[in-house]
């Protein structure tokens, strides 16, 4: 694995992609960066910042090679860092002719690929023949907005290959990013998906004017719900209390920067699901995750009362007030 100049590509142009690009440029002489919209590239080069996200972060654009062609950027890069919404991953890569089976891929996507309800790692392995040993998962509590402010954050890189996990971790380690490694790509990925659903629930109960006491009960039950699911799907020894699991859940459920919590708050306050989606500037991954996890759990039949309540509110139009009231009777 080489991380030399312009061998690393960021795929995506949102806030998390922008934060990752900032981190990478702390360690690398240059990067490749894929934007779907060529007009955004022009604005970026002119003003030296992403025109739509984290606009306060200024970049040395002389160290960035921009692309709007997914085929070219993947062909000319050795390490691909994916940071686009899971709902758009399949459509983005479909236009690609490059064989990426021998690339090293780091996923910052915290969502399920709706095509077959696959985790990102599973999707890359099944459709692009990328070995699991060449896939790394970026996990842990880390909002892009705090990276922009260079506030200390902790990230976990999960990869079955310990050597590659350490190499991936070194790539994104800097003064304000501390990294750990793990071999649990399934548990960390599923946690990053389910915690978005939980954050929607946390937003809903806040919008319904439940207090901090109930929020604490909700999150205490949520980490148990996550543990039941990941232990059933991929039964290995893991510390669910570590930052890659519990930490990611906490920051997403409580933070002002959490788009999933914001989305849930709007629904809890009476916005329709469609209206809340239209008013959001960014995608709430938990909306799509609620449906995917519901369908996946039809096989495993894990007790998941919080995720199921969110699904019914979002997809079956159950009134949030009624559904959350029923949920309170199932928690302890």
Secondary structure, 3 states (H helix, E strand, C coil): CCCCCCCEEEECCCHHHHHHHHHHHHHCCCEEEECCCHHHHHHHHHHCCCCCCCCCCCCCHHHEEEECCHHHHHHCCCEEEECCCHHHHHHHHHCCCCCCCCCEEEECCCCCECHHHECHHHHHHHHHCCCHHHEEEEECCCCHHHHHCCCCEEEEEECCCHHHHHHHHHHCCECCEEEEEECCHHHHHHHHHHHHHHHHHHHHHHHCCCCHHHHHHHHHHHHHHHHHHHHHHCCCCCCCCCHHHHHHHHHHHHCCCCHHHHHHHHHHCCCCHHHHHHHCCCCCHHHHHHHHHHHHHHHHCCCCHHHHHHHHHHHCCCCHHHHHHHHHCCCC
